[in-house]
Amino acid sequence: MTDRKTILIIGTYDTKDGELHFVSDRIRKLGGDVLEMDVSVLGDPSRPTDISKHDVAKAADKSITDVIAAGDENVAMQIMAEGASKLTEQLCAEGRIDGMIALGGTMGTDLALDCARALPLGVPKYVVSTIAFSGLIAPDRLSADIQMILWAGGLYGLNDICMATLSQAAGAVYGAAQAVVHPAPDRPVIGMTSLGSSALKYMIHLRQPLIDRGFSVAVFHATGMGGMALESLAEQGYFAAVLDFTVQEVGNLMAGSLVNAGEDRMLAAGRRGTPVIAAPAFGDMIDFPAWQSPPGRFQDRDYHAHNRLIASAFLTGEERRELARDVSARLKQSKGPVEFLLPARGIHAWDVEGMPAHDPDALAEMVDEYRKVITEPVVLHDLDCHINDLAFADKALEVIDRWVADGTIRMETEAQG
């Protein structure tokens, strides 16, 4: 790891000049190079930066005079965020940076999140923030592999506590830039959603057969951030096909739970034209933090505490119908082929006779609604099995084999991206 790496440093150099230069100095002492981007509006840095605030405003088709004339710091910083994220994306595409680090309070963090989302997975992205890990940050603002560090004692001016944080952050982003193995698959990738293997067995049944067929398989834990990571990669065209079998992130969004993957869940692959096989796993529950009360209408409902972090409330038959309609509407927006596997005998390990989530009447309502709403262009496969049965996995493999045979799935890795 002797190659010099270049880190993009983003911040308001009019108010955080000393802190930002401290980070630059630490990275240089580690043997790295830096590009400094000033996203200030009113003031000026103590010394010129590589990318000035004028450059940032121009990238958003504005001038600093225009930004100031907005007369509102929120509007002004959103303009700067637009320019900064465009420049960040451009610098990465040109191979001029190997990672980014941004510093900020609420304003700087808001801007930094846009810059981080402009970078592909595998490019280190660190945000040193006074609100790191805060509930103020909406989950769908977070990029798939973002790293956040709490900026303790860092609101105004350098001090011992602040320098301890900033020096660690500088080392973290530079070390990550040196150590990262960028995604470069030598075989087509299948993206799959699931939950733990104790609840859903299809990933166990499918992974090795898919590998034997020449695929790489990436399984995403569908608890909010996992779904966002899948959507981010699908948007980039990373997958040869997506097996989107777990839908409760859409249910969580419907119910107002913060354990969601954003408004675009189950849309990115379809927009790209990537083939999708979908299923309704866990379409009978919504998740919420176990340390909070359930959202809204679920507060007086029975729930299952999976651990001290996450709990799940059971949906009624009508709510399962509502979720089925939402899932169907999302899938029908796809530009590529979509096939839906409907296991009529149950949708996870807790949905069997004798288990607390088993509700035959509500399950029948859910199955009935999917039979009604999954219509062309989506192809419905009505299966007389449980989702954990081998028959479910066999049907998924049958679809994959047909798509490979007819050219829907191309086995050349250059087809991705």
Number of C-alpha atoms within 10 A of each C-alpha: 8 7 9 15 21 22 26 24 24 26 23 23 26 16 17 20 18 16 21 23 16 17 23 21 17 18 24 18 11 14 14 20 19 21 17 23 25 26 27 25 21 13 11 18 17 11 9 12 15 14 18 18 26 19 21 28 26 16 19 19 12 16 17 20 12 13 22 15 10 14 10 10 13 12 13 19 23 17 25 28 25 18 25 30 23 18 20 24 17 15 16 18 12 8 9 16 21 24 25 28 27 27 28 23 16 15 16 22 22 18 25 27 21 21 26 29 20 18 25 20 19 18 22 25 29 25 26 25 25 21 18 20 11 10 9 9 15 12 16 18 15 19 22 22 18 17 18 20 19 18 23 17 16 23 14 12 13 17 11 10 12 18 19 13 17 25 16 14 26 25 16 19 24 27 17 18 26 19 11 12 10 11 11 9 13 12 17 23 22 20 23 26 22 24 20 10 12 9 16 22 20 21 21 13 18 18 18 14 14 17 15 9 13 14 21 19 20 16 17 20 18 25 22 24 22 20 28 29 20 28 23 21 18 26 19 15 19 27 27 26 27 25 22 24 27 26 26 26 30 28 26 25 20 16 21 17 19 20 22 29 28 21 13 14 22 30 19 22 30 22 16 17 18 24 23 27 21 26 24 27 25 25 27 30 22 28 30 24 18 17 12 10 12 23 18 10 9 16 11 11 10 14 21 15 16 11 10 9 11 16 20 22 21 23 24 17 20 13 20 25 24 15 27 27 17 15 25 20 15 17 25 18 17 22 15 18 19 23 21 24 20 26 23 18 19 27 26 25 20 16 21 16 12 9 10 13 21 19 19 15 11 19 23 15 17 26 22 14 20 22 15 13 17 22 13 10 15 21 14 19 17 14 15 14 16 19 27 23 17 16 17 24 20 15 14 21 17 12 13 20 16 12 16 14 11 9 10 17 19 16 17 11 17 12 13 19 12
